[in-house]
Amino acid sequence: MLRQGLETHKLIRERPVPPDTRPAAAVLVVEDDREQRETLCAMLDFEGFGHSEAANGREALDYLEKSRAPCVVLLDLEMPVMNGWDFRAKQLADERLARIPVVVVTANDVGVRDRFPGVAGFLWKPLKFEKLAAVLDQVCRRRKTTTTLAIA
């Protein structure tokens, strides 16, 4: 709607911001323990994040080679086949994969921060829901609800 007065010209328009129709941000969960992985995925579902799963670093690299990049990788460290340290080394060696943020999820807190410079964060097991949500808010883009803008 456009209103004009004799002395001033003022544009007043109200329109809703269209909803974000893109899918929820995808998170790649790399965890060998099935129960831990299912718990993490349930938390992600609750928070509205899409997710994919890998049981070890090798599966994660295979997934990343053929899929769209997730907003973050939640990476366990102690896994068979390929552990988190080896995954991270291979990830950083690949220019396309190196840009994907990684959050280390571990029970091992001795010297881990020093061994993983450049990661987006750390989550300590047992995992606390609030901490996961806070990290996801920092690293991933969330779907927004519809709002109304008034331009005057």
VOROMI-248156 format. One record per residue: residue number from 0; residue in one letter; x, y, z of N, C-alpha, C, CB in turn. Coordinates in steps of 0.05 Angstrom, whole numbers. Glycine has a CB too. Layout:
N
<NUM,'a',<X,Y,Z>,<X,Y,Z>,<X,Y,Z>,<X,Y,Z>>
...
This chain:
152
<0,'m',<17,-23,0>,<0,0,0>,<18,25,0>,<-20,0,25>>
<1,'l',<11,45,-16>,<26,69,-18>,<8,93,-10>,<38,73,-47>>
<2,'r',<17,109,9>,<2,133,17>,<18,158,11>,<-6,132,48>>
<3,'q',<6,178,0>,<20,202,-6>,<5,226,8>,<22,207,-36>>
<4,'g',<20,243,20>,<9,267,32>,<18,291,15>,<18,271,62>>
<5,'l',<6,315,20>,<14,338,4>,<42,348,11>,<-6,361,10>>
<6,'e',<50,346,36>,<76,357,44>,<98,336,43>,<74,369,71>>
<7,'t',<92,311,49>,<113,291,50>,<104,267,34>,<120,283,79>>
<8,'h',<123,253,24>,<119,228,11>,<130,206,29>,<132,227,-18>>
<9,'k',<112,188,37>,<121,168,55>,<112,141,44>,<108,172,84>>
<10,'l',<130,123,44>,<124,96,34>,<120,78,59>,<147,85,16>>
<11,'i',<96,67,60>,<90,48,82>,<82,22,69>,<68,59,102>>
<12,'r',<96,1,73>,<90,-24,61>,<93,-46,82>,<108,-30,36>>
<13,'e',<73,-62,85>,<75,-84,103>,<72,-110,87>,<54,-83,126>>
<14,'r',<91,-127,89>,<89,-153,76>,<103,-174,92>,<101,-151,47>>
<15,'p',<93,-198,92>,<106,-218,108>,<132,-227,95>,<87,-243,112>>
<16,'v',<151,-234,111>,<176,-245,101>,<169,-274,94>,<199,-244,122>>
<17,'p',<175,-282,69>,<168,-309,61>,<183,-330,79>,<174,-314,32>>
<18,'p',<169,-352,84>,<182,-372,101>,<206,-384,85>,<163,-394,109>>
<19,'d',<225,-393,100>,<249,-407,89>,<240,-435,81>,<273,-407,109>>
<20,'t',<240,-440,55>,<231,-467,46>,<254,-486,42>,<215,-464,20>>
<21,'r',<278,-477,47>,<301,-496,44>,<299,-517,66>,<327,-481,45>>
<22,'p',<310,-540,61>,<309,-561,82>,<326,-552,106>,<320,-587,71>>
<23,'a',<319,-563,129>,<335,-557,153>,<364,-564,149>,<323,-573,178>>
<24,'a',<381,-549,162>,<410,-553,159>,<417,-582,165>,<426,-534,177>>
<25,'a',<433,-594,148>,<441,-622,152>,<466,-623,170>,<447,-636,125>>
<26,'v',<465,-641,189>,<487,-646,207>,<497,-675,202>,<479,-642,237>>
<27,'l',<523,-678,200>,<534,-705,197>,<543,-715,224>,<556,-706,176>>
<28,'v',<531,-736,234>,<538,-748,260>,<557,-771,254>,<513,-757,276>>
<29,'v',<582,-769,265>,<602,-790,261>,<607,-802,288>,<628,-779,247>>
<30,'e',<595,-825,293>,<597,-838,320>,<594,-868,316>,<574,-827,339>>
<31,'d',<612,-883,328>,<611,-912,324>,<591,-926,343>,<638,-924,329>>
<32,'d',<586,-914,366>,<567,-926,385>,<539,-921,377>,<573,-916,414>>
<33,'r',<524,-941,369>,<497,-938,359>,<479,-923,377>,<485,-966,353>>
<34,'e',<479,-929,403>,<462,-915,422>,<469,-885,424>,<464,-928,450>>
<35,'q',<495,-879,425>,<503,-851,426>,<494,-837,400>,<534,-849,429>>
<36,'r',<498,-850,377>,<490,-838,352>,<460,-833,351>,<498,-857,328>>
<37,'e',<444,-853,360>,<415,-849,360>,<406,-827,379>,<401,-876,368>>
<38,'t',<420,-825,401>,<413,-803,420>,<419,-776,408>,<429,-806,447>>
<39,'l',<443,-773,395>,<450,-748,382>,<429,-741,360>,<478,-750,370>>
<40,'c',<422,-761,345>,<403,-757,323>,<375,-749,334>,<400,-782,305>>
<41,'a',<367,-761,356>,<342,-753,368>,<343,-724,378>,<335,-772,392>>
<42,'m',<365,-716,389>,<368,-688,397>,<367,-669,373>,<395,-684,412>>
<43,'l',<379,-677,351>,<379,-661,327>,<350,-659,316>,<397,-673,305>>
<44,'d',<336,-681,316>,<308,-681,307>,<292,-661,324>,<296,-709,309>>
<45,'f',<295,-662,350>,<281,-645,368>,<287,-615,362>,<288,-651,397>>
<46,'e',<312,-610,355>,<320,-582,349>,<314,-574,321>,<350,-579,354>>
<47,'g',<303,-592,304>,<295,-585,277>,<317,-587,257>,<284,-558,277>>
<48,'f',<338,-602,262>,<360,-605,243>,<358,-632,229>,<387,-602,257>>
<49,'g',<361,-631,202>,<364,-655,187>,<391,-667,194>,<361,-651,157>>
<50,'h',<394,-693,190>,<420,-705,196>,<425,-730,179>,<422,-712,225>>
<51,'s',<451,-737,177>,<460,-762,165>,<478,-774,186>,<474,-757,138>>
<52,'e',<483,-800,182>,<499,-815,202>,<522,-830,189>,<481,-834,218>>
<53,'a',<544,-833,204>,<566,-849,195>,<577,-863,221>,<588,-833,180>>
<54,'a',<585,-888,218>,<594,-903,241>,<624,-900,246>,<587,-932,238>>
<55,'n',<638,-887,227>,<667,-883,230>,<676,-862,210>,<683,-910,226>>
<56,'g',<701,-854,212>,<712,-834,194>,<712,-841,165>,<740,-827,202>>
<57,'r',<717,-867,158>,<716,-875,130>,<688,-872,118>,<725,-905,128>>
<58,'e',<668,-881,133>,<640,-877,124>,<634,-847,120>,<620,-890,143>>
<59,'a',<644,-831,138>,<639,-802,137>,<651,-790,111>,<650,-788,162>>
<60,'l',<676,-798,106>,<689,-788,81>,<675,-797,56>,<719,-797,81>>
<61,'d',<666,-822,56>,<651,-833,33>,<626,-817,29>,<645,-863,37>>
<62,'y',<612,-811,51>,<587,-795,50>,<593,-767,39>,<574,-793,78>>
<63,'l',<613,-754,49>,<620,-727,41>,<628,-725,12>,<641,-716,59>>
<64,'e',<641,-746,1>,<649,-746,-26>,<626,-745,-46>,<666,-771,-32>>
<65,'k',<603,-756,-38>,<581,-758,-57>,<556,-742,-49>,<573,-787,-61>>
<66,'s',<558,-726,-27>,<535,-712,-17>,<541,-682,-14>,<526,-723,10>>
<67,'r',<519,-667,-11>,<521,-638,-6>,<534,-635,22>,<494,-624,-7>>
<68,'a',<550,-615,25>,<564,-610,50>,<544,-604,72>,<585,-587,47>>
<69,'p',<548,-616,95>,<531,-609,118>,<540,-583,130>,<532,-632,140>>
<70,'c',<523,-572,148>,<531,-547,161>,<553,-552,182>,<507,-533,174>>
<71,'v',<554,-577,192>,<574,-584,212>,<577,-615,214>,<566,-573,240>>
<72,'v',<600,-623,222>,<605,-652,228>,<608,-654,258>,<630,-663,212>>
<73,'l',<592,-671,270>,<595,-677,299>,<612,-702,299>,<568,-682,314>>
<74,'l',<637,-700,308>,<657,-721,305>,<666,-733,331>,<681,-709,291>>
<75,'d',<661,-759,334>,<672,-775,356>,<701,-780,349>,<656,-802,360>>
<76,'l',<717,-786,369>,<746,-791,365>,<753,-820,364>,<762,-777,386>>
<77,'e',<744,-835,383>,<752,-863,385>,<732,-881,370>,<753,-872,415>>
<78,'m',<740,-889,346>,<723,-906,328>,<741,-926,314>,<708,-888,308>>
<79,'p',<729,-949,307>,<744,-968,291>,<745,-959,262>,<731,-996,293>>
<80,'v',<760,-973,246>,<763,-968,217>,<778,-943,212>,<736,-968,203>>
<81,'m',<767,-920,219>,<781,-894,217>,<772,-877,240>,<776,-880,190>>
<82,'n',<791,-869,258>,<783,-853,281>,<780,-823,273>,<804,-856,303>>
<83,'g',<773,-807,293>,<769,-779,289>,<793,-763,280>,<757,-767,313>>
<84,'w',<816,-771,291>,<841,-757,284>,<848,-762,255>,<864,-767,302>>
<85,'d',<845,-787,246>,<851,-793,218>,<831,-780,199>,<852,-824,213>>
<86,'f',<806,-780,207>,<785,-767,191>,<792,-737,188>,<757,-770,205>>
<87,'r',<799,-724,210>,<805,-696,209>,<829,-690,191>,<810,-685,237>>
<88,'a',<850,-707,192>,<873,-703,175>,<865,-705,145>,<895,-723,181>>
<89,'k',<849,-725,138>,<840,-728,110>,<821,-705,102>,<825,-756,107>>
<90,'q',<804,-697,120>,<786,-675,114>,<801,-650,108>,<767,-670,138>>
<91,'l',<821,-643,124>,<836,-619,120>,<854,-620,94>,<854,-613,144>>
<92,'a',<861,-644,86>,<877,-647,61>,<860,-644,36>,<889,-675,61>>
<93,'d',<834,-644,38>,<816,-641,15>,<804,-613,16>,<793,-662,15>>
<94,'e',<811,-596,-3>,<803,-568,-3>,<772,-564,0>,<812,-554,-28>>
<95,'r',<757,-581,-14>,<728,-579,-13>,<717,-586,15>,<715,-597,-34>>
<96,'l',<729,-606,28>,<719,-615,54>,<730,-599,77>,<727,-644,58>>
<97,'a',<753,-586,73>,<766,-571,94>,<749,-548,105>,<793,-560,85>>
<98,'r',<731,-538,89>,<714,-515,97>,<691,-523,115>,<703,-501,73>>
<99,'i',<685,-549,117>,<662,-558,133>,<670,-557,163>,<654,-587,125>>
<100,'p',<655,-542,179>,<661,-540,208>,<659,-567,222>,<643,-520,221>>
<101,'v',<676,-572,241>,<676,-597,257>,<673,-589,286>,<701,-614,252>>
<102,'v',<655,-604,300>,<653,-602,329>,<661,-630,339>,<624,-593,338>>
<103,'v',<681,-631,356>,<690,-656,367>,<672,-663,391>,<720,-654,377>>
<104,'v',<662,-688,391>,<645,-698,412>,<661,-721,425>,<617,-708,401>>
<105,'t',<669,-717,450>,<687,-737,462>,<684,-738,492>,<716,-731,455>>
<106,'a',<693,-760,504>,<695,-763,533>,<723,-758,542>,<685,-791,542>>
<107,'n',<742,-758,523>,<770,-754,528>,<777,-724,528>,<787,-770,508>>
<108,'d',<781,-713,551>,<787,-684,552>,<816,-678,556>,<770,-671,573>>
<109,'v',<833,-698,559>,<862,-693,564>,<876,-685,539>,<875,-718,576>>
<110,'g',<883,-659,537>,<898,-648,515>,<884,-648,488>,<922,-664,512>>
<111,'v',<858,-653,487>,<844,-654,461>,<844,-627,448>,<815,-664,465>>
<112,'r',<839,-606,463>,<838,-579,452>,<864,-572,437>,<832,-558,473>>
<113,'d',<886,-580,448>,<912,-574,436>,<916,-590,410>,<935,-580,455>>
<114,'r',<904,-613,408>,<908,-631,385>,<889,-625,362>,<906,-660,394>>
<115,'f',<869,-608,367>,<849,-602,346>,<846,-572,343>,<822,-615,354>>
<116,'p',<867,-558,335>,<863,-529,330>,<845,-526,305>,<891,-515,325>>
<117,'g',<830,-505,305>,<814,-499,282>,<786,-512,281>,<828,-506,258>>
<118,'v',<779,-527,301>,<752,-539,301>,<733,-518,312>,<751,-564,318>>
<119,'a',<707,-522,305>,<687,-502,312>,<679,-504,342>,<662,-506,295>>
<120,'g',<686,-527,355>,<679,-529,383>,<683,-558,393>,<651,-521,387>>
<121,'f',<677,-560,419>,<680,-586,432>,<655,-591,449>,<705,-587,450>>
<122,'l',<645,-616,448>,<623,-624,466>,<634,-648,481>,<597,-631,449>>
<123,'w',<629,-648,507>,<639,-670,524>,<617,-689,531>,<652,-658,549>>
<124,'k',<624,-715,529>,<606,-736,537>,<607,-739,567>,<613,-763,523>>
<125,'p',<585,-744,581>,<559,-748,570>,<548,-721,560>,<539,-760,591>>
<126,'l',<536,-722,536>,<527,-698,522>,<504,-685,536>,<520,-705,494>>
<127,'k',<505,-658,539>,<484,-643,550>,<468,-629,528>,<495,-622,571>>
<128,'f',<442,-632,528>,<425,-622,507>,<429,-592,502>,<396,-628,514>>
<129,'e',<430,-577,524>,<433,-548,521>,<459,-540,507>,<432,-534,548>>
<130,'k',<480,-554,513>,<506,-548,501>,<506,-555,471>,<528,-564,514>>
<131,'l',<493,-577,463>,<490,-584,435>,<474,-562,421>,<476,-611,431>>
<132,'a',<452,-554,432>,<435,-533,420>,<451,-507,417>,<410,-528,437>>
<133,'a',<467,-500,436>,<482,-475,435>,<503,-476,413>,<496,-469,462>>
<134,'v',<517,-499,410>,<537,-502,389>,<524,-501,361>,<552,-529,392>>
<135,'l',<501,-514,358>,<487,-514,333>,<477,-486,326>,<463,-533,333>>
<136,'d',<469,-471,345>,<460,-443,340>,<483,-426,330>,<448,-430,366>>
<137,'q',<507,-432,339>,<531,-416,331>,<540,-424,303>,<553,-420,351>>
<138,'v',<539,-450,297>,<552,-461,273>,<532,-464,249>,<564,-487,279>>
<139,'c',<508,-471,254>,<489,-477,233>,<467,-455,232>,<476,-504,237>>
<140,'r',<457,-452,208>,<435,-433,203>,<408,-448,209>,<435,-422,174>>
<141,'r',<392,-436,225>,<366,-448,231>,<344,-437,213>,<359,-444,260>>
<142,'r',<323,-452,210>,<299,-443,196>,<286,-422,213>,<280,-467,189>>
<143,'k',<279,-400,202>,<266,-378,216>,<235,-380,213>,<276,-350,207>>
<144,'t',<221,-369,232>,<192,-367,229>,<184,-342,214>,<178,-368,258>>
<145,'t',<160,-341,204>,<151,-319,188>,<147,-295,206>,<125,-326,173>>
<146,'t',<156,-272,197>,<152,-247,212>,<142,-226,193>,<179,-238,226>>
<147,'t',<134,-203,203>,<124,-181,186>,<143,-158,189>,<95,-174,194>>
<148,'l',<150,-146,166>,<166,-122,166>,<149,-98,160>,<189,-124,146>>
<149,'a',<154,-76,173>,<141,-51,166>,<162,-31,158>,<124,-39,191>>
<150,'i',<160,-21,133>,<179,-2,123>,<166,25,123>,<189,-11,94>>
<151,'a',<178,44,137>,<166,71,138>,<187,92,131>,<155,77,165>>
